Amino acid sequence: MTLRNLGWTVHGDGRKIAPGAVVAPDERLSWPRTIGIGMQHVVAMFGATLLVPTLTGFPVNTTLLFSGVGTMLFLLITRNRLPSYLGSSFAFIAPLIASQQHGPGAQIGGVLVTGLVLVAVGLAVKAAGRKVIDAVMPPAVTGAIVALIGLNLAPVATGNFQTQPLVATVTLVAILLATVAGRGMVARLGILIGVVVGWVFATLTGNLAEGAADTIADAAWFGLPEFHTPEFRLSAILVTLPVVIVLIAENVGHVKAVSEMTGRNLDDLAGDALVADGLATTLAGSFGGSGTTTYAENIGVMAATRVYSTAAYWVAAATAVALAFIPKFGALIFTIPTGVLGGATLVLYGLIGMLGIRIWQDNRVNFNNPVNLTAAAVALIAGIGNLTLTVGGIELEGIAWGSAGIIVAYPVLKWLYVTLGEGRHAKFHH
C-alpha cells in the first residue's frame, strides 16, 4: 500500500454536507471537523470498550492500547475502504471470567488462539466467499451460540446487582431512560451515561471502595501499560474459542451495514475484515489486551453525522493509543463500584443474549422444524445452566459444551431428520 492510498479527498468545501449526501470512506471534511468527529468515536466506544477489562480484571490501559492499534491495523488491511473502530468484544467476558482461576496468562492465551482461528476463517472467506460461513454456521446455529454466550453470564450480573442494590438500581434506571427516552448521541451512549450516573451516585452515598481516591492519586500521569505473557491451557482455550462465532457475525454484519449506508458494495472486504480483526485480537492476546470486534456504537455515530471517512477513525485510534499511556486514567476506571457494574451488566449481558434471538428473527429460522428447536434448546440450557464436565482432566464449561455441541449435533440431527424422520418426504426448511 502506498502513502497515496492512505490519502483522502476533501468533501465539498470541507465544512458542509449537502442534503442526502454522505462523506465517503475515502473523503474527509476539514481537519478540525475530522478531529472533532474522531473524538466522538472515542466517546462512543469508551463505555463498552472499558467495561470489558473492568469486568474481567484486565488492565484498562493495555486494552485501550490494543484497541487503538487494532483499529489502525484494520484500516490498513481493509485499504482504508471500510470505516470501523475495533473495541473490546463483550463476547469475551464470559470465557475470560470462566478462566480467571488459571491466571491472566491463560486468559490471554485463549484470546490469542481465538484470534488466530478468526484469521484462518478470514482467509477461507477470501478464498471461497461467504458461502463457507453459511455452510458451517447456519443462522439456527449462530443465533443459539450468540444467545448462550450472553445468557451464561446472568448469574454474574445478578450477583453484582445484589451487592449494592440501590446503586445498581440507579444505574439501571439511568441506562434505560437514556436508551429509550434519549435521542441521538444520548441514546447511543446510554450505557456510558448510566455508568457515570451510577458512579456519581455511589460517590455521593459513600459506596465507593475504601481507598479509591488514594488509588487514583497515587497513579502516575504517564507510564507504560501493563503487559502479560500468554500461556496455553487447553481448558481456557476451549472455553474461549466459541467467541469466534460472535466475531464472525459482527464483522460480516458490519460490512453489510456500512455497504448499505454508503451505497457501496463492500462484500469483497468481508474476508479482509475477518483477517484484520483476527490479527488485532491475536496481537492483543499476545501482550495482555482483550479481544476486539467491530463496534455498532461507532456505526451509530456515522449514521448521525453522515461522515464515513476513515480519517476520523485514524484520529480515534491515535487518541486511544495516547490515553493508554496515562495510568491515572486506568486507575480511575477501576474505581467503578460493583453495584454500577451490576446495573450495567444486567442490560449488557441480556443484549448479547437478545442478539442471538435477533439473528434467528432476521433470518426467519423456523422453530416448527424439530432440528432447529431441539438443537437450540439443548445448547441454550447447557450454556445458561453452565454445564461443567471434566474430560481427560480438562474442565469444560457451559459455553464450550453448548457451542461445540450444536455445531457437531446440528448437521447430524439434520441428516437424521431428512433421512429417517418426517423430513424424508419434504424439503428441509431452515
Secondary structure, DSSP 4 states (H G I P E B T S, - for coil): --GGGG--EEPTTSS---TT--B-TTEE--HHHHHHHHHHHHHHHHHHHHHHHHHHT--HHHHHHHHHHHHHHHHHHTTT-S---EEE-GGGHHHHHHTGGG-HHHHHHHHHHHHHHHHHHHHHHHHH-THHHHHHS-HHHHHHHHHHHHHTTHHHHHHHHHHSHHHHHHHHHHHHHHHHH--THHHHTHHHHHHHHHHHHHHHTT-SPTTHHHHHHHS-SS-PPP-------HHHHHHHTTHHHHHHHHHHHHHHHHHHHHT---GGGHHHHHHHHHHHHHHHHHHTPPPEEE-HHHHHHHHHHTB--HHHHHHHHHHHHHHTT-HHHHHHHTT--HHHHHHHHHHHHHHHHHHHHHHHHHTT--TTSHHHHHHHHHHHHHHHTT--EEETTEEE-HHHHHHHHHHHHHHHHHHHHHHTSGGGGS----
